[in-house]
Amino acid sequence: MIHEEKENIVSEGEWRGLVLFLLFILAGLSLTPDSLLADSMFAGHYLGIPVSATDARSRAMGGVSVAISGEDFSFSNPARTATFWRSGFNATVAQDYRSLKDSNGKIGLRSTEFLAFRGIFPTYKNFIVSWGIHQWRDLTWNYSDKVRLAQLPNDLLRSFSSEGGLYVSRLAVARALSSHLALGLGMDWMIGRTDRKRILGFSNASYYNSIEVINTKYSFLRPTFGLMASYKHLNLGVSVSLSRTADVDQSSAFGTLDQNNNSVVHYTDKQTYRLKYPFCWRIGGTWKITRRSAIGLEYQVERWSQSTLSAVPPTAPADLRRYSFGLELLPSASENPLFFRKFPLRFGFSHTCYPFKIGGFKVTERVFSFGGGKYFGGNVGLADIAVEFVNRKTGVAGYPEESVLRVVFSLSAFEKWVPRPRRR
């Protein structure tokens, strides 16, 4: 734990602390590709890894969700909950198996992620009320490396880490105005924090190891509007989240570490700055091509290039753009189907350009996915699973490539006294 130093610090100690602080800034300005041994090699850039706000059913279809019918708990479109005929709850979690590959070899990492929880409740006069929370950005990472500075006789050991994330809590209401049109309104409260730590080990008795801790808190409110229209076998959906400017609170402390890793603070600082969050929209559609199959397309944009969030070179802001494609095959209607045709089968693909560039190069994510689901307990329970094969990369020379095998599991529970709605 960092604690305050006693008041009798000698001037020599203050001078040494200032020198260490300047060396700290020099050593921490940038991360080399060789340093990226992390939970995700891209999570330390800009505002972290974007996380899709969809449940396992939609993830198996490449993230297609803005115009999908049936009991799907994704957050992409507030109007889409108008298709619910009974109350239900859903929780979604994921298990990630990451593989980082660069010129130094390969490293494997594993993590469990909470993705979302949501409850949806049909109420008076066909209004559907819902509340839930989902992960929006992943800001947990850990980097370490060695660098050589001309001012130091030995290698400098650097450790950079962050814990935290950004989450969106949404209270929404939706209503079907007719059999062909539904509207929805959601109030999004984004909350989150990051605790970042940077440690420099000088490997020299003449220097104290140094530590900097930066705690950042984020919060804002903004509305999201949604519309869903259907005609015969075609569904169309669109959602829009308005731009919002809000305060960000940040506190930092810089100090030194003794041989027992106890820290002494030399400098502290607190500041509040304004951050403009981007205008976001997505549009998509699903088409029922046969009685037991449907395809879906979706396109999403977040205008981070218009945000006021600063980026440390070589990182620069860019718009997030994602397109998705999905296919769903409902269970076979035959009396004795093959085992794998007793369940809905889903397949999908998505391609995302991340909301930042590195050295002028785009950072892209490509996902192939498949999955299925099953009602149980007299149709009051629903389990969905999706398997995603994720690849993240950039064109920066020598930059590592990241592969992720992600298994997503959603579990839903519904009220039992209402007949199960059919997925249309």
C-alpha positions as CSV (number, residue, x, y, z in Angstrom):
1,M,0.0,0.0,0.0
2,I,1.2,3.5,-0.7
3,H,1.3,5.7,2.4
4,E,2.3,9.3,3.0
5,E,6.0,10.0,3.8
6,K,6.9,11.8,7.0
7,E,7.4,15.6,6.8
8,N,11.1,15.5,7.6
9,I,12.2,14.5,4.0
10,V,15.5,16.1,3.3
11,S,16.1,18.2,0.3
12,E,18.4,15.6,-1.2
13,G,15.6,13.1,-1.1
14,E,13.3,15.5,-2.9
15,W,16.0,16.1,-5.6
16,R,16.5,12.4,-6.0
17,G,12.7,11.9,-6.3
18,L,12.6,14.5,-9.0
19,V,15.4,12.8,-11.0
20,L,13.6,9.4,-10.6
21,F,10.4,11.0,-11.7
22,L,12.0,12.4,-14.9
23,L,13.6,9.0,-15.6
24,F,10.2,7.4,-15.0
25,I,8.6,9.6,-17.6
26,L,11.4,8.9,-20.1
27,A,11.2,5.2,-19.6
28,G,7.4,5.0,-19.7
29,L,6.6,7.1,-22.8
30,S,6.1,4.1,-25.0
31,L,5.9,0.3,-25.0
32,T,7.9,-1.7,-27.4
33,P,6.4,-4.7,-29.2
34,D,8.7,-7.0,-27.2
35,S,7.1,-5.8,-24.0
36,L,3.6,-7.0,-24.8
37,L,3.2,-10.0,-22.5
38,A,-0.3,-9.1,-21.4
39,D,-3.9,-10.2,-20.9
40,S,-4.5,-8.5,-24.3
41,M,-1.8,-6.8,-26.2
42,F,-4.2,-4.0,-27.3
43,A,-5.9,-3.3,-24.0
44,G,-3.4,-0.7,-22.9
45,H,-4.1,1.5,-25.8
46,Y,-6.6,4.3,-25.7
47,L,-9.7,3.2,-23.8
48,G,-9.2,-0.6,-23.8
49,I,-10.8,-3.5,-25.7
50,P,-14.3,-3.0,-27.0
51,V,-16.8,-5.7,-25.6
52,S,-19.9,-6.7,-27.5
53,A,-23.1,-6.2,-25.5
54,T,-24.8,-9.4,-26.8
55,D,-25.7,-12.7,-25.3
56,A,-24.5,-16.1,-26.4
57,R,-27.3,-16.5,-29.0
58,S,-26.3,-13.4,-30.9
59,R,-22.6,-14.0,-30.4
60,A,-22.9,-17.3,-32.1
61,M,-24.4,-15.4,-35.1
62,G,-21.5,-13.0,-35.3
63,G,-23.1,-10.4,-33.0
64,V,-26.1,-9.9,-35.1
65,S,-28.8,-8.6,-32.7
66,V,-30.3,-5.3,-33.5
67,A,-33.3,-6.8,-35.4
68,I,-33.3,-10.4,-34.2
69,S,-36.7,-11.9,-33.1
70,G,-37.3,-14.1,-30.0
71,E,-36.0,-14.3,-26.5
72,D,-32.6,-12.7,-26.9
73,F,-31.2,-10.5,-24.1
74,S,-28.7,-8.4,-26.1
75,F,-28.5,-4.7,-25.4
76,S,-28.0,-3.5,-29.0
77,N,-31.5,-2.1,-29.6
78,P,-33.9,-0.9,-26.8
79,A,-36.9,-1.5,-29.1
80,R,-36.1,-5.2,-29.6
81,T,-37.4,-6.2,-26.2
82,A,-40.9,-5.6,-27.5
83,T,-40.8,-9.1,-28.9
84,F,-40.9,-10.5,-25.3
85,W,-44.2,-12.0,-24.1
86,R,-43.1,-13.1,-20.6
87,S,-40.7,-11.9,-17.9
88,G,-37.2,-13.3,-17.8
89,F,-33.7,-13.0,-16.5
90,N,-30.4,-13.7,-18.2
91,A,-26.7,-13.9,-17.2
92,T,-23.8,-14.2,-19.6
93,V,-20.2,-15.1,-18.9
94,A,-17.2,-16.0,-21.0
95,Q,-14.0,-18.0,-20.7
96,D,-11.1,-16.7,-22.8
97,Y,-8.1,-18.7,-23.8
98,R,-5.6,-16.2,-25.3
99,S,-2.4,-16.9,-27.3
100,L,0.1,-14.1,-28.0
101,K,2.7,-14.7,-30.7
102,D,5.7,-12.6,-31.6
103,S,9.3,-13.0,-32.6
104,N,10.2,-14.2,-29.1
105,G,7.7,-17.1,-29.1
106,K,4.2,-17.8,-27.8
107,I,2.5,-17.3,-24.5
108,G,-0.9,-18.6,-23.4
109,L,-3.3,-16.9,-20.9
110,R,-6.7,-17.7,-19.6
111,S,-9.4,-15.4,-18.0
112,T,-13.0,-15.5,-17.0
113,E,-15.2,-12.5,-17.9
114,F,-18.6,-11.4,-16.7
115,L,-20.3,-10.0,-19.7
116,A,-23.9,-9.1,-18.8
117,F,-27.0,-9.5,-16.6
118,R,-30.5,-8.4,-17.6
119,G,-34.1,-8.7,-16.6
120,I,-37.1,-8.0,-18.9
121,F,-40.6,-7.5,-17.7
122,P,-43.8,-7.1,-19.8
123,T,-46.1,-4.6,-17.9
124,Y,-49.3,-2.5,-18.3
125,K,-50.6,-1.7,-21.8
126,N,-48.0,-3.6,-23.7
127,F,-45.0,-1.7,-22.3
128,I,-41.9,-3.8,-21.8
129,V,-39.5,-2.6,-19.0
130,S,-36.0,-3.9,-18.7
131,W,-32.9,-3.3,-16.6
132,G,-29.4,-4.7,-17.0
133,I,-25.7,-4.1,-16.9
134,H,-23.1,-5.1,-19.4
135,Q,-19.3,-4.8,-19.9
136,W,-18.4,-2.0,-22.4
137,R,-14.6,-1.9,-22.3
138,D,-12.0,-4.2,-20.9
139,L,-9.2,-2.3,-19.2
140,T,-7.3,-5.2,-17.5
141,W,-3.8,-5.8,-18.7
142,N,-0.3,-6.4,-17.6
143,Y,3.0,-5.6,-19.5
144,S,6.6,-6.1,-18.5
145,D,10.0,-5.8,-20.2
146,K,13.6,-4.7,-20.0
147,V,15.0,-1.6,-21.7
148,R,18.4,0.0,-21.9
149,L,18.9,3.8,-21.3
150,A,22.1,5.6,-21.9
151,Q,21.7,7.4,-18.5
152,L,21.7,4.1,-16.6
153,P,24.5,1.5,-16.1
154,N,22.1,-1.5,-16.0
155,D,18.9,-2.7,-17.8
156,L,15.7,-1.0,-16.6
157,L,13.0,-3.4,-15.5
158,R,9.5,-2.0,-16.4
159,S,6.1,-3.3,-15.2
160,F,2.9,-1.7,-16.4
161,S,-0.5,-3.0,-15.2
162,S,-4.1,-2.0,-15.1
163,E,-7.2,-3.4,-13.4
164,G,-10.7,-2.3,-14.2
165,G,-13.3,-1.8,-16.9
166,L,-16.2,0.2,-18.1
167,Y,-19.8,-1.0,-17.7
168,V,-23.2,0.3,-18.9
169,S,-26.3,0.0,-16.7
170,R,-29.4,0.5,-18.8
171,L,-33.0,1.1,-17.8
172,A,-35.2,0.8,-20.9
173,V,-38.8,0.8,-22.0
174,A,-40.2,-0.5,-25.3
175,R,-43.6,-0.8,-26.8
176,A,-45.0,-2.3,-30.0
177,L,-47.1,0.4,-31.7
178,S,-48.5,-2.2,-34.2
179,S,-47.7,-5.6,-35.5
180,H,-45.0,-4.0,-37.7
181,L,-43.4,-1.3,-35.6
182,A,-41.8,-1.1,-32.1
183,L,-40.0,1.8,-30.4
184,G,-37.7,1.8,-27.5
185,L,-35.8,4.2,-25.2
186,G,-33.0,3.4,-22.9
187,M,-31.2,5.5,-20.3
188,D,-27.6,4.4,-20.1
189,W,-25.4,5.0,-17.1
190,M,-21.8,4.3,-17.9
191,I,-19.7,3.6,-14.8
192,G,-16.2,2.3,-14.4
193,R,-12.7,2.8,-13.1
194,T,-9.2,1.8,-13.7
195,D,-6.3,1.3,-11.3
196,R,-3.1,1.6,-13.2
197,K,0.4,1.0,-11.8
198,R,3.8,1.5,-13.3
199,I,6.9,0.2,-11.6
200,L,10.6,0.8,-12.6
201,G,13.3,-1.5,-11.2
202,F,16.7,0.1,-11.6
203,S,18.9,-3.0,-10.7
204,N,21.3,-0.6,-9.0
205,A,21.8,0.2,-5.4
206,S,22.3,3.9,-6.2
207,Y,18.6,4.2,-7.3
208,Y,15.4,3.5,-5.6
209,N,12.8,1.5,-7.5
210,S,10.0,3.8,-8.5
211,I,6.2,3.4,-8.6
212,E,3.4,5.5,-10.0
213,V,-0.3,4.7,-9.4
214,I,-3.1,6.4,-11.4
215,N,-6.7,5.9,-10.4
216,T,-9.4,7.0,-12.9
217,K,-13.1,7.1,-12.5
218,Y,-15.6,7.4,-15.4
219,S,-19.3,8.1,-15.3
220,F,-21.9,9.6,-17.6
221,L,-25.6,9.4,-18.5
222,R,-26.9,9.3,-22.1
223,P,-30.1,8.1,-23.9
224,T,-30.2,5.4,-26.5
225,F,-33.1,5.3,-29.0
226,G,-34.3,2.2,-30.9
227,L,-36.7,1.3,-33.6
228,M,-37.6,-2.1,-35.0
229,A,-39.9,-2.7,-38.0
230,S,-41.1,-6.0,-39.5
231,Y,-42.8,-6.8,-42.8
232,K,-43.6,-10.4,-43.7
233,H,-40.3,-12.3,-43.3
234,L,-38.0,-9.2,-42.9
235,N,-37.0,-7.4,-39.7
236,L,-35.1,-4.1,-39.7
237,G,-33.7,-2.4,-36.7
238,V,-31.7,0.7,-35.8
239,S,-30.4,2.2,-32.6
240,V,-28.7,5.5,-31.8
241,S,-26.7,6.6,-28.7
242,L,-26.1,10.3,-28.4
243,S,-22.8,12.0,-27.8
244,R,-22.2,13.0,-24.2
245,T,-19.5,15.1,-22.4
246,A,-18.9,14.3,-18.8
247,D,-16.3,14.7,-16.0
248,V,-13.5,12.2,-15.5
249,D,-11.8,12.2,-12.0
250,Q,-8.2,11.2,-11.9
251,S,-5.8,10.9,-9.0
252,S,-2.1,9.9,-9.2
253,A,0.8,9.3,-6.8
254,F,4.5,8.9,-7.5
255,G,6.9,7.4,-5.0
256,T,9.8,5.0,-4.3
257,L,10.0,1.4,-3.1
258,D,12.3,0.1,-0.4
259,Q,13.8,-3.4,-0.3
260,N,10.6,-4.7,1.4
261,N,8.4,-3.2,-1.4
262,N,7.0,-0.6,1.0
263,S,6.3,2.6,-0.9
264,V,6.9,6.3,0.1
265,V,4.9,9.0,-1.8
266,H,6.8,12.0,-3.1
267,Y,4.2,13.6,-5.3
268,T,0.4,13.4,-5.5
269,D,-2.0,15.0,-7.9
270,K,-5.7,15.2,-8.5
271,Q,-7.5,16.5,-11.5
272,T,-10.9,16.5,-13.2
273,Y,-11.2,16.8,-17.0
274,R,-14.0,16.8,-19.5
275,L,-14.3,13.9,-21.9
276,K,-16.6,13.8,-24.9
277,Y,-18.0,10.3,-25.6
278,P,-18.9,9.5,-29.2
279,F,-22.1,9.4,-31.1
280,C,-22.9,5.7,-31.9
281,W,-25.3,4.0,-34.2
282,R,-26.0,0.6,-35.6
283,I,-28.4,-0.7,-38.2
284,G,-29.2,-4.2,-39.3
285,G,-31.8,-6.7,-40.5
286,T,-32.8,-10.3,-40.4
287,W,-34.6,-12.3,-43.1
288,K,-36.4,-15.5,-42.7
289,I,-35.3,-17.3,-45.8
290,T,-37.2,-20.5,-45.0
291,R,-39.6,-21.6,-42.2
292,R,-36.7,-22.9,-40.2
293,S,-33.8,-20.7,-41.1
294,A,-32.8,-17.0,-41.0
295,I,-29.9,-14.8,-41.9
296,G,-28.9,-11.5,-40.4
297,L,-26.6,-8.5,-41.3
298,E,-25.5,-5.6,-39.1
299,Y,-23.3,-2.6,-39.2
300,Q,-22.1,-0.5,-36.2
301,V,-20.2,2.8,-35.9
302,E,-18.8,4.6,-32.9
303,R,-17.4,8.1,-33.8
304,W,-14.3,8.1,-31.5
305,S,-12.4,10.3,-34.0
306,Q,-14.7,13.1,-32.7
307,S,-13.9,12.3,-29.0
308,T,-11.7,14.6,-26.8
309,L,-9.9,11.6,-25.3
310,S,-6.2,12.2,-25.6
311,A,-3.9,9.4,-27.0
312,V,-0.2,9.0,-26.4
313,P,1.7,8.5,-29.7
314,P,2.0,6.3,-31.6
315,T,-1.6,5.7,-30.7
316,A,-4.2,7.9,-32.3
317,P,-8.1,7.9,-32.2
318,A,-10.2,6.4,-35.0
319,D,-13.8,5.4,-35.5
320,L,-14.9,2.0,-34.4
321,R,-16.6,0.1,-37.3
322,R,-18.0,-3.4,-37.1
323,Y,-20.0,-5.4,-39.6
324,S,-21.5,-8.8,-38.8
325,F,-23.2,-11.7,-40.6
326,G,-25.1,-14.5,-39.0
327,L,-27.1,-17.6,-39.9
328,E,-29.6,-19.5,-37.6
329,L,-31.1,-22.9,-38.4
330,L,-34.0,-23.9,-36.1
331,P,-34.4,-27.5,-35.0
332,S,-35.6,-30.0,-37.5
333,A,-39.4,-30.6,-37.6
334,S,-39.0,-34.3,-38.5
335,E,-40.1,-36.9,-36.0
336,N,-36.6,-38.6,-35.7
337,P,-34.0,-35.9,-36.5
338,L,-30.3,-36.5,-36.2
339,F,-29.0,-35.6,-32.8
340,F,-27.4,-32.3,-33.8
341,R,-30.6,-31.2,-35.5
342,K,-32.5,-31.3,-32.3
343,F,-31.0,-28.0,-31.4
344,P,-30.8,-24.6,-33.1
345,L,-27.5,-24.2,-35.0
346,R,-25.9,-20.8,-35.4
347,F,-23.0,-19.5,-37.4
348,G,-21.5,-16.1,-37.7
349,F,-18.7,-13.8,-38.7
350,S,-17.7,-10.2,-37.7
351,H,-15.0,-7.8,-38.6
352,T,-14.1,-4.8,-36.4
353,C,-11.8,-1.8,-36.8
354,Y,-10.8,-0.8,-33.3
355,P,-11.3,2.9,-32.1
356,F,-7.6,3.6,-32.4
357,K,-4.6,3.3,-34.7
358,I,-1.0,2.4,-33.8
359,G,1.6,4.2,-35.9
360,G,-1.0,5.0,-38.5
361,F,-2.1,1.3,-38.9
362,K,-5.5,0.1,-38.1
363,V,-6.1,-2.5,-35.4
364,T,-8.6,-5.1,-36.6
365,E,-10.5,-8.0,-34.9
366,R,-11.9,-10.9,-36.9
367,V,-14.3,-13.4,-35.3
368,F,-15.7,-16.7,-36.6
369,S,-18.3,-18.2,-34.4
370,F,-20.8,-21.0,-34.0
371,G,-23.2,-22.2,-31.2
372,G,-26.6,-23.5,-30.2
373,G,-29.1,-23.5,-27.4
374,K,-31.8,-25.6,-25.6
375,Y,-34.9,-24.9,-23.6
376,F,-35.3,-27.0,-20.4
377,G,-37.4,-27.4,-17.3
378,G,-40.7,-27.2,-19.2
379,N,-39.5,-24.2,-21.3
380,V,-38.9,-22.0,-18.2
381,G,-35.1,-22.3,-18.6
382,L,-32.9,-21.6,-21.6
383,A,-29.2,-22.3,-22.1
384,D,-27.2,-20.9,-25.0
385,I,-23.6,-21.4,-25.9
386,A,-21.3,-19.7,-28.4
387,V,-17.7,-20.5,-29.4
388,E,-15.7,-17.7,-30.9
389,F,-12.4,-17.8,-32.7
390,V,-10.9,-14.3,-32.4
391,N,-7.9,-12.9,-34.2
392,R,-6.5,-9.4,-33.4
393,K,-3.7,-7.8,-35.3
394,T,-2.2,-4.6,-36.7
395,G,0.1,-3.8,-39.6
396,V,2.8,-2.4,-37.3
397,A,6.1,-4.2,-38.1
398,G,7.1,-6.7,-35.4
399,Y,3.8,-6.2,-33.4
400,P,2.5,-9.5,-31.8
401,E,-0.6,-11.2,-33.2
402,E,-3.3,-12.3,-30.7
403,S,-5.6,-15.3,-31.0
404,V,-8.5,-16.0,-28.6
405,L,-10.7,-19.0,-28.2
406,R,-13.7,-17.7,-26.3
407,V,-16.5,-19.9,-24.9
408,V,-19.6,-17.8,-24.1
409,F,-22.4,-19.2,-21.9
410,S,-25.8,-17.6,-21.3
411,L,-28.4,-18.9,-18.9
412,S,-32.0,-17.6,-18.9
413,A,-35.0,-18.2,-16.6
414,F,-38.6,-17.3,-17.4
415,E,-41.9,-17.1,-15.6
416,K,-43.7,-20.5,-15.9
417,W,-47.3,-19.5,-16.1
418,V,-47.1,-17.9,-19.5
419,P,-46.9,-20.0,-22.7
420,R,-43.5,-20.0,-24.4
421,P,-43.3,-17.6,-27.3
422,R,-42.2,-18.9,-30.6
423,R,-39.0,-17.5,-32.2
424,R,-40.2,-15.9,-35.4
